[in-house]
Amino acid sequence: MACDNIIEETIRLVNEGVTVTLPVTGWSMLPFIVGERDCVVLQKPAQTKVGDVVLAWVDDCKYVVHRVVRIDGEDVFLMGDGNLIAIEHCSAADVKAVATHVVDSSAKKHYLYGRWRRLAVKLWYWLLPIRKYLLAIYKRL
């Protein structure tokens, strides 16, 4: 599959120290990363932390770009910002890259871990019980 080849090549380049910009698809990272519009800037992960947006091989079946929500030893748990309940699992070795920036449709780069963005992510996480309604409103706008 062409998509798998692109991701495998991305991982190879990242492992060599190259920063790679990769387009994203899907709605699982709304509202912070919009599929079919935004790209993520990926680099080799150092130490994975809670809150990082990572490219990971999850559940032994697929690659995702999702946020780390918990780390328990070598076990890493991920959840898309736009997901309501789904949490994926992988090992620390399955985290292949960390996203540092998102590039929007006007080619403007936004750092993913600035103070205001981290605050917005925390607020978004606390709003999980009503996230379904907020996402419905967001998608209509």
C-alpha positions as CSV (number, residue, x, y, z in Angstrom):
1,M,0.0,0.0,0.0
2,A,1.3,3.4,-1.0
3,C,0.4,5.0,2.4
4,D,2.4,2.4,4.3
5,N,5.4,3.0,2.0
6,I,5.3,6.7,2.7
7,I,5.1,6.2,6.4
8,E,7.9,3.7,6.4
9,E,10.1,6.1,4.4
10,T,9.1,8.9,6.8
11,I,10.2,6.7,9.8
12,R,13.5,5.8,8.0
13,L,14.3,9.5,7.4
14,V,13.3,10.5,10.9
15,N,15.7,7.8,12.3
16,E,18.5,9.3,10.2
17,G,17.8,12.7,11.9
18,V,15.8,14.3,9.1
19,T,12.8,16.4,10.0
20,V,9.8,15.3,7.8
21,T,6.6,17.2,7.1
22,L,3.7,14.7,6.6
23,P,0.1,15.5,5.7
24,V,-2.5,14.1,8.0
25,T,-5.9,12.6,7.3
26,G,-9.0,12.0,9.4
27,W,-10.8,13.9,12.2
28,S,-9.2,12.2,15.2
29,M,-7.0,15.2,16.2
30,L,-9.7,17.9,16.0
31,P,-9.6,20.7,16.9
32,F,-5.9,21.1,17.0
33,I,-4.9,19.2,13.8
34,V,-7.3,19.1,10.9
35,G,-7.1,16.2,8.6
36,E,-6.9,16.8,4.8
37,R,-5.8,20.4,5.6
38,D,-2.9,20.3,8.0
39,C,0.5,18.7,8.1
40,V,2.7,17.7,11.0
41,V,6.4,18.3,11.3
42,L,8.0,15.1,12.6
43,Q,11.4,14.4,14.2
44,K,13.1,11.6,16.0
45,P,11.7,11.2,19.5
46,A,14.0,11.8,22.5
47,Q,12.0,10.9,25.7
48,T,8.3,10.5,25.1
49,K,6.2,12.5,27.5
50,V,2.5,12.8,28.4
51,G,1.1,15.5,26.1
52,D,3.4,14.7,23.1
53,V,1.8,14.2,19.7
54,V,3.5,11.2,18.2
55,L,3.5,8.9,15.2
56,A,3.1,5.4,16.6
57,W,2.4,1.9,15.6
58,V,-0.6,0.9,17.7
59,D,-2.5,-2.2,18.6
60,D,-0.1,-4.1,16.2
61,C,-2.2,-3.0,13.2
62,K,-1.9,0.7,12.2
63,Y,0.0,4.0,12.4
64,V,-1.6,6.9,14.1
65,V,-0.7,10.5,14.9
66,H,-2.2,10.9,18.4
67,R,-1.5,12.5,21.8
68,V,0.2,10.5,24.6
69,V,-2.2,10.5,27.5
70,R,-0.4,8.1,29.9
71,I,2.9,6.2,30.2
72,D,3.2,3.2,32.4
73,G,6.8,1.9,32.2
74,E,7.2,0.8,28.6
75,D,3.5,1.0,27.9
76,V,2.3,4.1,26.1
77,F,-1.4,5.0,25.8
78,L,-2.6,7.4,23.1
79,M,-5.8,9.2,22.3
80,G,-6.7,11.5,19.5
81,D,-7.9,15.0,20.6
82,G,-11.0,14.4,18.6
83,N,-11.7,11.0,20.0
84,L,-14.4,10.5,22.6
85,I,-13.4,7.2,24.2
86,A,-10.9,5.3,22.0
87,I,-7.5,4.9,23.6
88,E,-4.8,3.0,21.7
89,H,-1.8,1.2,23.2
90,C,1.8,0.7,22.1
91,S,5.2,0.1,23.5
92,A,7.7,2.9,23.9
93,A,9.6,1.3,21.0
94,D,6.6,1.7,18.7
95,V,6.7,5.5,19.1
96,K,8.4,6.3,15.8
97,A,8.4,10.1,15.7
98,V,7.2,13.1,17.7
99,A,5.4,16.0,16.1
100,T,6.9,19.4,16.9
101,H,4.7,21.7,14.8
102,V,1.5,21.7,12.8
103,V,1.5,23.5,9.4
104,D,-1.9,24.9,8.4
105,S,-3.4,25.5,5.0
106,S,-1.6,28.9,4.6
107,A,1.8,27.2,5.3
108,K,2.1,28.8,8.7
109,K,3.9,26.7,11.3
110,H,2.5,26.5,14.8
111,Y,4.6,25.1,17.7
112,L,2.6,22.3,19.4
113,Y,3.9,22.8,22.9
114,G,3.8,26.6,23.5
115,R,2.2,27.8,26.8
116,W,-1.2,28.7,25.3
117,R,-1.5,25.6,23.2
118,R,-0.6,23.4,26.2
119,L,-3.3,25.2,28.3
120,A,-5.8,24.7,25.5
121,V,-5.0,21.0,25.3
122,K,-5.5,20.6,29.1
123,L,-8.8,22.4,28.9
124,W,-9.8,20.2,26.0
125,Y,-8.9,17.1,28.0
126,W,-11.0,18.3,30.9
127,L,-13.9,18.8,28.5
128,L,-14.0,15.2,27.5
129,P,-17.5,14.6,29.0
130,I,-19.0,17.2,26.6
131,R,-16.4,16.9,23.8
132,K,-19.0,15.2,21.6
133,Y,-21.2,18.3,21.5
134,L,-18.3,20.7,21.1
135,L,-17.0,18.6,18.1
136,A,-20.4,18.6,16.5
137,I,-20.5,22.4,16.7
138,Y,-17.0,22.7,15.4
139,K,-17.7,20.5,12.4
140,R,-20.8,22.5,11.5
141,L,-18.8,25.8,11.6
